[in-house]
C-alpha cells in the first residue's frame, strides 16, 4: 500500500479517535442537561432550553461519535456467515458494504449541506454555490456583509427559538468525518485483501 494511503488512514484514525473521545464526554453534558431539566421541573419553573439543548447534544454525540464507532468496529452487524469466514473473505465483504455506505453517506452529506443552506436563508439553487459565495463575501467584504447575504435564519418553532444552523453544521462535520473514516476502512480492507496490514 502506498505511503500516502497509509498516512491518510492513520491520520483519519487519529483525528476520529480524538473527536470520538470528545463525543463520549458529551454524554456527561447530556446527563447534566437532563438532570437539570428534572430538578428545575420539580423545584423551580421549568426551563425552556433544556429539551432542545438535550436534543442538540444528542445529535452532536451521534454524528461525532459515529466515526469512532466505525473505527472501533462497534457498529451493529448481522452475522449469519461472517464469523466463519477467513480474514480475506471478511475484507472482501467489508469492502463491498463500505461502498454502499459511502454512497449513503454522500447522499446524507448533500442533504445536510442543502438543509444547512436553507437554515441560513438559501431557498433556491445549488447549496454549494451559496456556501462558496458566502465564503468569498466573508473573505472580501467581511462578516457583516456575509451576515447580510444570509438573510433569513431559521429558528426552532419552540418558545426558546434557538438558531437551527449550528446543529445542522455539526451534522455536516459529523457526516464528513464518517465519510473519511469509511474511506479509511475501505483502504484497510483492500490492504487485508492483498495480505497487508495498514
Secondary structure as the mmCIF struct_conf table of DSSP 4:
data_model
#
loop_
_struct_conf.conf_type_id
_struct_conf.id
_struct_conf.beg_label_comp_id
_struct_conf.beg_label_asym_id
_struct_conf.beg_label_seq_id
_struct_conf.end_label_comp_id
_struct_conf.end_label_asym_id
_struct_conf.end_label_seq_id
HELX_RH_AL_P HELX_RH_AL_P1 UNK A 3 UNK A 43
BEND BEND1 UNK A 44 UNK A 44
HELX_LH_PP_P HELX_LH_PP_P1 UNK A 45 UNK A 47
BEND BEND2 UNK A 48 UNK A 48
HELX_RH_AL_P HELX_RH_AL_P2 UNK A 49 UNK A 72
TURN_TY1_P TURN_TY1_P1 UNK A 73 UNK A 73
BEND BEND3 UNK A 75 UNK A 75
BEND BEND4 UNK A 80 UNK A 81
HELX_RH_3T_P HELX_RH_3T_P1 UNK A 82 UNK A 84
BEND BEND5 UNK A 85 UNK A 85
HELX_RH_AL_P HELX_RH_AL_P3 UNK A 87 UNK A 119
TURN_TY1_P TURN_TY1_P2 UNK A 120 UNK A 121
BEND BEND6 UNK A 124 UNK A 125
HELX_RH_AL_P HELX_RH_AL_P4 UNK A 127 UNK A 141
HELX_RH_AL_P HELX_RH_AL_P5 UNK A 143 UNK A 150
STRN STRN1 UNK A 155 UNK A 155
BEND BEND7 UNK A 157 UNK A 160
STRN STRN2 UNK A 163 UNK A 163
BEND BEND8 UNK A 164 UNK A 164
HELX_RH_AL_P HELX_RH_AL_P6 UNK A 165 UNK A 193
TURN_TY1_P TURN_TY1_P3 UNK A 194 UNK A 195
#
